[in-house]
Each structure stands twice: as structure tokens, then as C-alpha cells.
Amino acid sequence: MGQMNATATMTSDARRSAGIDPRTVKPALLVLALAVLMSVVLPSIDRDTPYRDAIHKGDVAEIADGITLVPTAGWDLASGALAGHTRSPVGSTATTELVDGSVDFDVQAAPFAGTPSALLRQINKINADLEQARGRAAATSDRYAVTTRQGVVGVAEDFVGVDKQGSIVAFVFPPRTQSTGSHGQSTREGVEIVVSGPKGSMSRRRDDIVAMIRSIRTAP
């Protein structure tokens, strides 16, 4: 009996001398398990989880106060609001993101007093997300006009990078009758669209993209 206790003591001492304390093994394993859960398991689950709102025929996205867009059925709403699906009003500064597979359709809206060309210049200058959307070594096309079904004319340019291609579109919508600034002056709304994805995916969804851009309209 005494020999067994001595052996157990020696084994415990040997572990400590090797830097292993049996009293800390279980807590260390628990920390390791939590680290694996946070860094591997949860991101994997998040990648496999569908976006929260699948777009159905007839859905309308509110991209800013008084400005809407008709998403194509089958896409997913990653961020933003669908008309009739939110209790909180959409303000004059808002973000909407639509996704279909590897194609991302991102819309930013905010008050803007300049022209569509001026807005596009500003987008190219300060939008850090654009570099990520374009990918590396992007070549940009000449600018061209884009018109919504409502008759609002914007300006766009295409880009082609190593991994992605896409388009940047800028509109400046006229003020709504009841929309006024702090000094009682009507304010215009700038809308920026950045759509990007792999070449094949973009080609397959071209009709969807064009239809969604042209569907943007202001309420009377």
C-alpha cells in the first residue's frame, strides 16, 4: 500500500517536472475545445447557413426612404429591408445587399447634391470596399449611361480583374415632394450599386442584374 502511494506520488511529480500538471489538464482541454468551436465549427456552420430572406416573386426591397428596387426571385437578401417585412422605417442612408451564389449586388444610398458622374468619381476615390469587389489588377471600361424604367439616367463603368468582374453604377434621384433638408430645401438621393462575381457567374446572371438596376424607382 505504501509502495503504491509512493509510486503515485512519483508519477505526479514526474508529470509536474515535465511541465504537465494534472489539475490543469481538464481546464486546458476545455479552452482548446472552445477555441476549436469558435474558430472552426461556428464559421463552418455560418458558411453553410442560408441568408435570412429568400426573395420571392413580388418582393420589393426598400433601398432608401422612398426608393425601391425589385429583386429577382431566387436571389437572397443578405442585408436590407423588404417592403412590408420590417417595422423600422428605412432612412435616407441605407445599405442593401443581394446575393445569388458567388455574385454580390450591393446598394448604398445616401443624400447627395452632385451629379451621377460626380458620385461615381467619389465612389472610385473613397470606397474601400470597391477594391475588394474588383479584385486585383482591375481594368476599367469607359463610362456609359444607364436608364431606369422610370426614366432616371445614371452613369456606369465596368471592371475586369484577375478573380472578378462587375459594374459600378451611380444614380442621383430627384427629391420627393415631401422630402426636405434642415433648411426646408429638397434633398436628392445618391444611389451606388457595385455588382461583382466570377466571369461565368456574372454572364449567367446578366439579365437579372440589368432588370434589378432598371427597376429602381422613387415613390411619387
C-alpha positions as CSV (number, residue, x, y, z in Angstrom):
1,M,0.0,0.0,0.0
2,G,2.8,2.4,1.0
3,Q,4.7,1.4,-2.1
4,M,1.7,2.2,-4.3
5,N,1.2,5.6,-2.8
6,A,4.9,6.4,-3.3
7,T,4.7,5.3,-6.9
8,A,1.6,7.5,-7.5
9,T,3.4,10.4,-5.9
10,M,6.5,9.9,-8.0
11,T,4.3,9.7,-11.2
12,S,2.6,13.0,-10.3
13,D,5.9,14.7,-9.5
14,A,7.3,13.4,-12.8
15,R,4.4,15.0,-14.7
16,R,4.9,18.3,-13.0
17,S,8.6,18.3,-13.7
18,A,7.7,17.7,-17.3
19,G,5.5,20.8,-17.3
20,I,2.2,18.9,-17.1
21,D,0.1,19.5,-14.0
22,P,-2.9,17.0,-13.9
23,R,-5.0,19.7,-12.2
24,T,-4.8,22.0,-15.3
25,V,-5.3,19.3,-18.0
26,K,-9.1,19.4,-18.0
27,P,-9.4,23.2,-18.0
28,A,-6.9,23.4,-20.8
29,L,-8.8,20.9,-22.8
30,L,-12.0,22.9,-22.3
31,V,-10.3,26.1,-23.5
32,L,-9.0,24.2,-26.6
33,A,-12.5,22.8,-27.3
34,L,-13.9,26.3,-27.1
35,A,-11.2,27.7,-29.4
36,V,-12.0,25.0,-32.0
37,L,-15.7,25.7,-31.7
38,M,-15.2,29.5,-32.2
39,S,-12.6,29.3,-35.0
40,V,-13.6,26.2,-36.9
41,V,-17.1,24.9,-36.2
42,L,-19.1,28.1,-36.0
43,P,-17.6,29.7,-39.1
44,S,-18.3,26.5,-41.0
45,I,-21.9,26.5,-39.8
46,D,-22.2,30.2,-40.7
47,R,-20.9,29.5,-44.3
48,D,-23.5,26.7,-44.7
49,T,-26.4,28.7,-43.3
50,P,-28.6,30.3,-46.0
51,Y,-29.2,34.1,-46.0
52,R,-32.1,35.1,-43.8
53,D,-34.5,36.1,-46.6
54,A,-35.0,34.3,-49.8
55,I,-36.5,36.6,-52.5
56,H,-39.9,35.6,-53.9
57,K,-41.8,36.9,-56.9
58,G,-43.4,40.2,-56.0
59,D,-41.0,41.1,-53.2
60,V,-39.7,44.7,-53.2
61,A,-36.6,45.9,-51.5
62,E,-36.6,49.4,-49.8
63,I,-33.1,50.7,-50.6
64,A,-33.7,54.2,-49.1
65,D,-36.6,56.3,-47.9
66,G,-39.0,56.4,-50.9
67,I,-36.7,54.5,-53.3
68,T,-37.3,50.8,-54.1
69,L,-35.8,48.0,-56.2
70,V,-37.4,44.8,-57.4
71,P,-35.0,41.9,-56.7
72,T,-35.1,38.8,-58.9
73,A,-36.8,35.8,-57.4
74,G,-34.3,33.2,-56.3
75,W,-31.8,35.7,-55.0
76,D,-31.2,36.2,-51.3
77,L,-31.4,39.3,-49.2
78,A,-28.2,39.4,-47.1
79,S,-28.9,42.8,-45.6
80,G,-31.5,45.5,-46.0
81,A,-35.3,45.5,-45.8
82,L,-38.2,44.2,-47.9
83,A,-41.3,46.3,-48.1
84,G,-43.9,45.1,-45.6
85,H,-41.4,42.9,-43.7
86,T,-39.9,45.5,-41.3
87,R,-41.3,47.7,-38.6
88,S,-38.5,50.2,-38.7
89,P,-38.6,52.8,-41.4
90,V,-35.7,52.9,-43.9
91,G,-33.8,56.2,-43.8
92,S,-32.1,58.3,-46.4
93,T,-28.9,56.5,-45.7
94,A,-29.2,52.7,-46.1
95,T,-27.4,49.6,-47.3
96,T,-28.9,46.6,-49.3
97,E,-27.1,43.5,-50.3
98,L,-28.5,40.8,-52.6
99,V,-26.6,37.6,-53.3
100,D,-27.0,34.7,-55.7
101,G,-24.3,32.2,-55.4
102,S,-21.0,33.9,-56.0
103,V,-22.5,37.1,-57.3
104,D,-22.9,40.0,-55.0
105,F,-25.2,43.0,-55.7
106,D,-24.5,45.8,-53.2
107,V,-26.5,49.0,-53.0
108,Q,-25.6,52.1,-50.9
109,A,-27.9,55.1,-50.6
110,A,-27.3,58.5,-49.1
111,P,-28.2,62.1,-49.7
112,F,-26.0,63.6,-52.5
113,A,-26.2,67.0,-54.1
114,G,-24.0,66.4,-57.2
115,T,-24.4,64.7,-60.5
116,P,-24.2,60.9,-61.2
117,S,-20.7,61.4,-62.7
118,A,-19.5,63.2,-59.6
119,L,-20.9,60.4,-57.4
120,L,-19.1,57.8,-59.5
121,R,-15.8,59.8,-59.1
122,Q,-16.4,59.9,-55.4
123,I,-17.1,56.1,-55.3
124,N,-13.9,55.4,-57.1
125,K,-11.9,57.6,-54.8
126,I,-13.1,56.7,-51.3
127,N,-15.0,53.4,-51.5
128,A,-12.5,50.9,-49.9
129,D,-15.0,48.0,-50.4
130,L,-14.7,48.6,-54.2
131,E,-11.1,47.4,-54.2
132,Q,-12.2,44.1,-52.6
133,A,-15.1,43.7,-55.0
134,R,-12.9,44.4,-58.1
135,G,-10.1,42.1,-57.1
136,R,-6.5,42.7,-58.0
137,A,-5.3,44.4,-61.2
138,A,-8.7,45.5,-62.4
139,A,-9.1,47.2,-65.7
140,T,-12.0,49.7,-66.1
141,S,-14.1,50.5,-69.1
142,D,-15.3,53.9,-70.4
143,R,-18.3,55.3,-68.7
144,Y,-21.7,54.8,-70.2
145,A,-25.3,55.9,-69.5
146,V,-27.8,53.7,-67.7
147,T,-31.5,54.5,-67.5
148,T,-34.2,53.1,-65.1
149,R,-37.6,52.2,-66.3
150,Q,-38.8,55.4,-64.6
151,G,-36.5,57.4,-66.8
152,V,-33.8,58.4,-64.3
153,V,-30.4,58.5,-66.0
154,G,-27.3,57.3,-64.2
155,V,-23.7,56.6,-65.2
156,A,-21.8,53.3,-65.0
157,E,-18.5,51.7,-65.7
158,D,-17.4,48.0,-65.9
159,F,-14.3,46.4,-64.4
160,V,-12.4,43.2,-65.0
161,G,-10.0,41.8,-62.5
162,V,-8.0,38.7,-62.0
163,D,-10.7,36.9,-60.0
164,K,-13.8,39.0,-60.5
165,Q,-15.6,41.3,-62.9
166,G,-18.5,43.6,-62.5
167,S,-20.0,47.0,-62.8
168,I,-20.3,50.2,-60.7
169,V,-23.5,52.3,-61.3
170,A,-24.3,55.7,-59.9
171,F,-27.7,57.4,-59.8
172,V,-28.8,60.7,-58.3
173,F,-32.6,60.6,-57.8
174,P,-34.6,63.8,-57.7
175,P,-36.1,64.8,-54.3
176,R,-39.5,63.6,-53.3
177,T,-42.2,66.3,-52.9
178,Q,-42.3,65.9,-49.1
179,S,-38.5,65.3,-48.6
180,T,-36.8,68.4,-47.3
181,G,-33.5,69.2,-45.7
182,S,-32.8,71.1,-42.5
183,H,-33.4,74.4,-44.1
184,G,-36.6,73.4,-45.9
185,Q,-34.7,72.6,-49.2
186,S,-35.4,69.5,-51.1
187,T,-32.6,66.9,-51.0
188,R,-31.5,64.5,-53.7
189,E,-30.6,60.9,-53.1
190,G,-27.4,59.3,-54.4
191,V,-27.6,55.5,-55.1
192,E,-24.4,53.5,-55.7
193,I,-24.5,49.9,-57.0
194,V,-21.5,47.6,-57.1
195,V,-22.2,44.2,-58.6
196,S,-19.4,41.7,-58.8
197,G,-18.6,38.0,-59.2
198,P,-16.7,35.4,-61.3
199,K,-16.9,35.9,-65.1
200,G,-19.1,32.8,-65.7
201,S,-21.5,33.6,-62.9
202,M,-21.8,37.2,-64.0
203,S,-22.6,36.2,-67.5
204,R,-25.4,33.8,-66.4
205,R,-27.0,36.4,-64.2
206,R,-26.6,39.4,-66.6
207,D,-30.4,39.6,-67.3
208,D,-31.2,39.5,-63.6
209,I,-28.7,42.3,-62.9
210,V,-29.9,44.6,-65.6
211,A,-33.5,44.1,-64.6
212,M,-32.8,44.9,-61.0
213,I,-30.9,48.1,-61.9
214,R,-33.6,49.3,-64.2
215,S,-36.3,48.5,-61.6
216,I,-35.0,51.2,-59.2
217,R,-37.7,53.8,-58.8
218,T,-38.8,56.6,-56.5
219,A,-42.2,56.9,-54.9
220,P,-44.4,59.7,-56.3
